[in-house]
Amino acid sequence: MKVIICGAGQVGWQIARHLSSEKNDVTVVDNNAELVARATDTLDVSGIAGNASYPDVLTRAGARDADMIIAATFSDEVNMVTCQVAHSVFKIPRKIARLRSQSYLDVIYSDLYQRDHMPIDVVISPEREVAEQALRQLASPSTFDTEPFLGGDAELIGLVLEENCAVLNTPLKQLSELFSTLRATVVGIRRKGVLSVPSSADELYAGDQIYLCTHSDDMARCLEIFGKTNAKQERVLIIGGGNVGLSVAQRLEQSTARIHVKMIEANRACAERAADELERTIVLHGDGLDMELLEEANISNTDAVLAVTDDDKTNLLAAARAKSMGCPMAVSLVNDPTLSNLMKPLNIDAFINPRATTVSSILRHIRHGRVRAVYSIGDAEAEVIEAQILSSSPIAGRDIRDIEWPEGAIIGAIKKGDKVLRPIGGTKVEEGDVVVIFTLASDVPEVERLFQVNIDFF
């Protein structure tokens, strides 16, 4: 497949990395020659420096025989014009655009929108994607990460183990025997900052960050076994009234659960807009770091705080201050994944990375074949891949125990027909099965070979 990726920032680079590793013909286009050079130097891609919406630039990028174009520049207007030119001039069959402006999104998601006028097949809104992730996080307060798989039948969750966890210092093999009916698998352990895939002999210790793949119906029991409870979130404070904060507040207002929402926004015009568009949310104008304002918002009696301003440091500090003032749960929006290491020292429960969320969303919309979804863990340390088994796959027809797995890869769940199973050694992997694989970044190429996930995109 021949793909043109417009925009060589973090999102464009990550998409290019995924697609080029799967043997696609990828060309990256960006106005910034340094970003293009970074992509061509580190990835197996071609690069063109220039404005992505210019027909002559797209011609040089190979648009006349391209199968797909992904417009992910920083400009909504450039992304929309790029898709229009790709359609009208080059007849590129599939067009994906990242759009941020709420004004454009309101029109595109309305019944009045007609694709003939603006031919975009898939619109990705980072703010909407981040809002969805934030809502999932609020719904699962005892986890620091959560992502659905297998059509919602399975969940990847991240937990920090505390001293009160009853299964500490117990080999994972013994845990599987003790809870034989629990459809959950520990697929990753981050200990002292290092992420690894565990073996059956490994034990869990207090302070570990673990990743589990669990059947959605078993999630409550899984949390209980690991010493966690999902307390009901009745009072939520949102710090930041931009597109993300506004979207979360609107969704919480629409929820059937009566959740009391308050918002703090530093920009007066933005605060006034939020107050106009929200019905039940109390909007306060001021600094989310102001202790007096946090007290006015009754932070000590708030169940969760969500810091989603456009500044990472403000989000981290606001979340940490809210926790220090008695709020039991704090979630921070962090664009720079390297800052996620501050989560534990600052006592922040979870963070949301917009870039990783956007990349996962774009990949999910690209892949309509054997690969169903890809989710990035941490700072691209690992990936969770949902893929369907092909008859030509080297592992088709073999028991899991007989497959030579890469050291850094493990199957977390397997779906046979409409049943989701916890994979064990005697589970046979068959054609048509859908599997969820947790793999460290270094072992992704070997996983691609085993699962043959480098074909059939759309």
ABEGO torsion letter per residue (X at the ends): XBBBBBEABAAAAAAAAAAAAAGBBBBBBBABAAAAAAAAAABBBBBBBEBAABAAAAAAAGAAABABBBBABABAAAAAAAAAAAAAAAGBABBBBBBABAAAAAAAABAABBAAABBBABBBBAAAAAAAAAAAAAABAABABBBBBGGGABBBBBBBBBAABAABGBBAAAAAAABAABBBBBABBBBGGBBBBBBAABBBBBGBBBBBBBBAAAAAAAAAAAGBBBBBBABBBBBEABAAAAAAAAAAAABABBBBBBBBBABAAAAAAAAAABAABBBBBEBAABAAAAAAAGAAABABBBBABABAAAAAAAAAAAAAAGBABBBBBBABAAAAAAAAAAGBABBBBAAAAAAAAAAAAABABABABBBBBEBGABBBBBBBBBAABAABGBBAAABBBBAABBBABBBBEABBBBBBAABBBBBGBBBBBBBBAAAAAAAAAAAGAABGAX
